[in-house]
Amino acid sequence: MSETCTCGAQLPPDALFCHKCGKPQRDVSPVEPEPAAVEAPVLRPILPPQAPPLTFHNPVALRIAVVVGLVATCLFFLPYLNWLAAGYFAVFFYRRRTGQVLSIGLGLKMGWITGIVMFALAAAMTAAFAILLNTPGTLEIFQAQLKMVADAKTQEAARGIIQVLQSRTDLAAFLLDLFVFITGLSMAGGALGAKLVGQ
């Protein structure tokens, strides 16, 4: 590199530009910036969606409990067995619908929800029948019909049911017993379903 510029100015050693005219004195390659350090992305594990708790606020559980409860109530001629099966099938259908494996405790909860639904249906039907029997004239018509179609043993059982439905104390005791049986058997069926369906 020469010590003078073409304009005649004296240049200091290693000058890049002329201090008088500004002419570049040598080729300068642009300095490339260092690449910014790329941070590795933080990988978070993908968790399965959290299943809603088994309560009456869980729409899937409630829908299944209502459908199974209605079917089990229609099978009233199979007492005890229909309530036990209702708890089992409520767990079975909940497992199929959600894919969630229920523990025995959750099976008990699903059976409890189904049992409450079935008790509400049974209590509503019992109350409707009690109101119907206490309507003036209905009891006499019912007893006359019963005498024509039923034998003595069936008539005696019907009289016992009529007495229960006409007494508030007996009706309350009957509904309490019904609540215990329906919910207890439905919970047992739910626990059994959780044990068998989860495998």
C-alpha positions as CSV (number, residue, x, y, z in Angstrom):
1,M,0.0,0.0,0.0
2,S,1.4,3.4,-0.9
3,E,1.9,6.1,1.7
4,T,0.3,8.8,-0.4
5,C,-3.2,9.1,-1.8
6,T,-3.9,10.0,-5.4
7,C,-4.9,13.4,-4.2
8,G,-1.4,13.9,-2.9
9,A,-2.2,13.6,0.8
10,Q,0.3,11.9,3.1
11,L,-1.3,8.7,4.6
12,P,-0.5,7.2,8.0
13,P,0.4,3.5,8.0
14,D,-2.5,1.1,7.6
15,A,-5.0,3.9,6.7
16,L,-8.3,2.6,5.3
17,F,-9.4,6.0,3.9
18,C,-7.7,9.2,2.9
19,H,-8.2,11.8,5.6
20,K,-8.4,14.5,2.9
21,C,-10.6,13.2,0.1
22,G,-12.1,10.1,1.8
23,K,-11.0,7.7,-0.9
24,P,-10.8,4.0,0.2
25,Q,-7.2,2.9,0.3
26,R,-7.7,-0.9,0.3
27,D,-10.5,-3.4,-0.1
28,V,-12.4,-3.9,3.2
29,S,-14.5,-7.0,3.5
30,P,-17.5,-6.4,5.6
31,V,-17.4,-8.1,9.0
32,E,-20.2,-10.6,9.3
33,P,-22.0,-10.5,12.6
34,E,-21.7,-13.6,14.7
35,P,-24.8,-15.7,14.5
36,A,-27.0,-15.3,17.5
37,A,-27.0,-18.3,19.8
38,V,-30.1,-20.3,19.2
39,E,-31.6,-21.6,22.4
40,A,-33.0,-25.0,22.3
41,P,-36.8,-25.0,22.7
42,V,-38.0,-26.2,26.1
43,L,-39.9,-29.4,25.6
44,R,-42.8,-29.9,27.9
45,P,-44.4,-33.3,28.2
46,I,-47.8,-33.6,26.6
47,L,-50.2,-34.6,29.3
48,P,-53.5,-36.2,28.6
49,P,-56.5,-33.9,29.1
50,Q,-57.7,-34.0,32.7
51,A,-61.0,-35.9,33.0
52,P,-63.8,-33.9,34.8
53,P,-64.6,-35.2,38.3
54,L,-67.4,-37.7,38.7
55,T,-70.2,-35.5,40.0
56,F,-73.6,-34.5,38.9
57,H,-71.9,-31.6,37.1
58,N,-70.1,-34.1,34.8
59,P,-72.5,-34.1,31.7
60,V,-71.3,-37.4,30.3
61,A,-71.6,-39.2,33.7
62,L,-75.1,-37.7,34.3
63,R,-76.3,-38.5,30.8
64,I,-75.2,-42.1,31.1
65,A,-76.7,-42.4,34.6
66,V,-80.1,-41.1,33.4
67,V,-80.2,-43.5,30.5
68,V,-79.1,-46.5,32.5
69,G,-81.4,-45.5,35.3
70,L,-84.4,-45.3,33.0
71,V,-83.7,-48.7,31.5
72,A,-83.2,-50.3,35.0
73,T,-86.4,-48.7,36.3
74,C,-88.3,-50.2,33.4
75,L,-86.9,-53.6,34.5
76,F,-88.6,-53.2,37.9
77,F,-89.8,-56.8,37.7
78,L,-86.2,-57.8,38.4
79,P,-85.7,-56.1,41.8
80,Y,-82.2,-56.0,43.2
81,L,-80.7,-57.4,40.0
82,N,-81.7,-54.4,37.9
83,W,-80.1,-52.0,40.5
84,L,-76.9,-54.0,40.7
85,A,-76.7,-54.2,36.9
86,A,-77.4,-50.5,36.5
87,G,-74.2,-49.6,38.5
88,Y,-72.2,-52.1,36.5
89,F,-73.4,-50.8,33.1
90,A,-73.1,-47.2,34.1
91,V,-69.3,-47.8,34.7
92,F,-69.1,-49.9,31.5
93,F,-70.6,-47.2,29.3
94,Y,-68.7,-44.4,31.0
95,R,-65.4,-46.2,30.2
96,R,-66.5,-46.8,26.6
97,R,-67.5,-43.1,26.1
98,T,-64.5,-41.4,27.8
99,G,-61.8,-44.0,27.6
100,Q,-61.1,-43.3,31.3
101,V,-60.3,-46.4,33.5
102,L,-62.2,-46.0,36.7
103,S,-60.8,-47.0,40.1
104,I,-63.0,-48.8,42.5
105,G,-63.6,-45.5,44.3
106,L,-64.7,-43.8,41.1
107,G,-66.8,-46.9,40.3
108,L,-68.6,-46.4,43.6
109,K,-69.2,-42.7,42.7
110,M,-70.6,-43.6,39.3
111,G,-72.9,-46.2,40.9
112,W,-73.9,-43.6,43.5
113,I,-74.9,-41.1,40.7
114,T,-76.9,-43.8,38.9
115,G,-78.5,-45.0,42.2
116,I,-79.7,-41.4,43.0
117,V,-81.2,-41.1,39.5
118,M,-83.0,-44.4,39.9
119,F,-84.2,-43.5,43.4
120,A,-85.6,-40.2,42.1
121,L,-87.5,-42.1,39.4
122,A,-88.8,-44.7,41.8
123,A,-89.8,-42.1,44.4
124,A,-91.6,-40.0,41.7
125,M,-93.6,-43.1,40.6
126,T,-94.4,-44.1,44.2
127,A,-95.6,-40.6,45.0
128,A,-97.7,-40.5,41.8
129,F,-99.3,-43.8,42.7
130,A,-99.9,-42.7,46.3
131,I,-101.6,-39.5,45.1
132,L,-103.7,-41.5,42.7
133,L,-104.8,-44.0,45.4
134,N,-105.7,-41.1,47.8
135,T,-108.0,-39.5,45.1
136,P,-111.6,-40.1,46.1
137,G,-113.2,-43.1,44.3
138,T,-109.9,-44.4,42.9
139,L,-109.3,-46.9,45.7
140,E,-112.7,-48.5,45.4
141,I,-112.2,-48.9,41.6
142,F,-108.7,-50.4,42.1
143,Q,-110.0,-52.9,44.7
144,A,-112.9,-54.0,42.5
145,Q,-110.5,-54.6,39.6
146,L,-108.1,-56.5,41.8
147,K,-110.9,-58.8,43.1
148,M,-111.8,-59.7,39.5
149,V,-108.3,-60.6,38.2
150,A,-106.2,-61.6,41.2
151,D,-106.1,-64.6,43.6
152,A,-106.4,-64.2,47.4
153,K,-102.6,-64.1,48.0
154,T,-102.1,-61.3,45.4
155,Q,-105.0,-59.4,46.9
156,E,-103.5,-59.6,50.4
157,A,-100.1,-58.3,49.0
158,A,-101.9,-55.5,47.2
159,R,-103.8,-54.5,50.4
160,G,-100.4,-54.3,52.3
161,I,-99.0,-52.0,49.5
162,I,-102.1,-49.8,49.7
163,Q,-101.8,-49.5,53.5
164,V,-98.2,-48.4,53.1
165,L,-99.1,-45.8,50.4
166,Q,-101.9,-44.4,52.5
167,S,-99.8,-43.9,55.7
168,R,-97.3,-41.1,55.6
169,T,-95.1,-42.7,58.2
170,D,-95.1,-46.1,56.4
171,L,-94.5,-44.4,53.1
172,A,-91.5,-42.4,54.5
173,A,-90.0,-45.7,55.9
174,F,-90.6,-47.4,52.6
175,L,-88.8,-44.7,50.7
176,L,-85.9,-44.7,53.1
177,D,-85.5,-48.5,52.7
178,L,-85.8,-48.1,48.9
179,F,-83.1,-45.4,48.9
180,V,-80.7,-47.6,50.9
181,F,-81.3,-50.7,48.6
182,I,-81.2,-48.8,45.3
183,T,-78.1,-46.7,46.0
184,G,-76.3,-49.5,47.9
185,L,-76.7,-52.1,45.2
186,S,-76.0,-49.6,42.4
187,M,-72.7,-48.6,44.2
188,A,-71.8,-52.3,44.5
189,G,-72.5,-52.8,40.8
190,G,-70.3,-49.7,40.1
191,A,-67.4,-51.1,42.1
192,L,-67.8,-54.4,40.4
193,G,-67.8,-52.7,37.0
194,A,-64.7,-50.7,37.8
195,K,-62.9,-53.9,38.9
196,L,-63.9,-55.9,35.8
197,V,-64.1,-53.2,33.1
198,G,-60.7,-51.7,34.0
199,Q,-58.8,-54.9,33.2
